[in-house]
Amino acid sequence: MDLLQLAIPVLLKGLTMTLMLTFLSVCIGFCLGLGLALLRRSDNAFAANFARIYSIIFRGTPLLVQLFLIYYGLGQVKFIHDAPALWWVISDGARCAVLALSLNTAAYTSEILYGGLQSVPHGLVEAAKACGMGSFTRFRRIEFPIAIRQALPAYGNEIVLMVKGTSLASTITVLEITGYAKRLMSQTFAIFEVFAIAGVIYLAINLVLVGVVRLVEHRLMRHTRPASQKKTRAAVVAA
Amino acid sequence: MQFGLVQLWEGGWVGAILRGSLVTIAVGVLSMLFGLALGTAFGLAKWRKVPVLSQVVDLYTSVVRGVPELLIIYLLFFSSVEFVTRIAAAFGFADMADAGYAFVITVVAITAISGAYSTEVIRGALAAIPKGHIEAAIALGLSSRRIFVRIIAPQMLRIAFPGVNNVWQTTIKDTALVSVVGLQELMRTAFIGAGSTRNPLIFYAVAAVVYLMITLVSQVGFNTVSTALAPRKRS
């Protein structure tokens, strides 16, 4: 009982950091990933190859290496040392973690979105062209909405992986849930109990996020359901 | 002052990095194989809906897949380290325990993680086998062992293959995490090198390149096997 009273407030303190790291890296990573997915579809061979190689490199190396390379390694580069804005990012563990996580998730996100964009039926794009839509309108109204529906389940998994990825920030002095959990483990020796509490917090975060993604998916797919909501509900109950 | 690849060579770090890479590959391959064995057993249990066992497997896979790998590694290391050293000391093997123990517990930890993902891959593959095939085999009077060997296993392997490839790629990257608890694998070697030469950039860059080589080479291997496994088209 004492342990619960001791551990829960400490771990909840870490929760804020975990959520913040996840939120920032998912937001930045999504934008970068979308950009990379578009680059990969572009006619410019250089841009397409850049996006492809970026994704191979970031998906082919462990996140921990990327994190250490940014946190410990980049400080050695004179150019970064001299630029105040860059130094501001590199000099702090949490900002490094956000940078590494965003760059990492951008690679996975770009693959997911690229796959989604590739699955858009050709005829729809041609129809949009025939209607005289410009490429931006076409992307915004036809390609992206279809691609995101296709990509959403996989993207939900990626967000869960990101939540788990934030735990690596604890290796570069950022105190989030795992960082506090490790500290509590070595202070109290109640290793399993601390693991269980921290684990439940992580599972709860992931459950909520998966639920949110399902809701968004449900909303985006509303055109595939019969018009009358009441009728469907009755059908579900009957089944 | 400039530290480059030449110093890396002269300082004997190349040998250390190679040794570390071998440990990484050994941990990755062993954990993957054990994880696959575990995953096949658990996947079958889940697919057949074995009472109790399938619920236990459900709990195991959802915990491992929902909780950070690092936390699982901390749990396994910290909870066992005292226990194991005490036993080893009692029998007078304290030194030996230190070296071998880190490796064993690392393989256990990574197996636990990769086993959970393998379970889901195998279960998914089993679910994708058309029911009719199994019903037909039963109707033909094949024994359940033969049904498994001739009908279920070959299809399961083929369908699960891309998923297994994904699990392998994650597993080899997850081995980097055990460096935080002290096993001298690739990442740990890079960490030590970075610390003692005060040159993290080159060491982590080299580590990244080695990981990339491992994942790219194994990707090529998987692709080759995957084409070989693909059902031959009959005209």
Interface residues (C-beta under 8 A of the other chain):
Chain A: I56 I57 R59 G60 T61 P62 L63 L64 V65 Q66 F68 L69 Y72 G73 L74 G75 Q76 V77 V160 V163 K164 G165 T166 S167 L168 S170 T171 T178 A181 K182 M185 S186 I191 F192 F195 A198 G199 Y202 L203 N206 L207
Chain B: S62 V63 R65 G66 V67 P68 E69 L70 L71 I72 Y74 L75 F78 S79 Q169 K173 D174 T175 A176 L177 S179 V180 M187 A190 F191 A194 N199 P200 L201 Y204 A205 A207 A208 Y211 L212 T215 L216
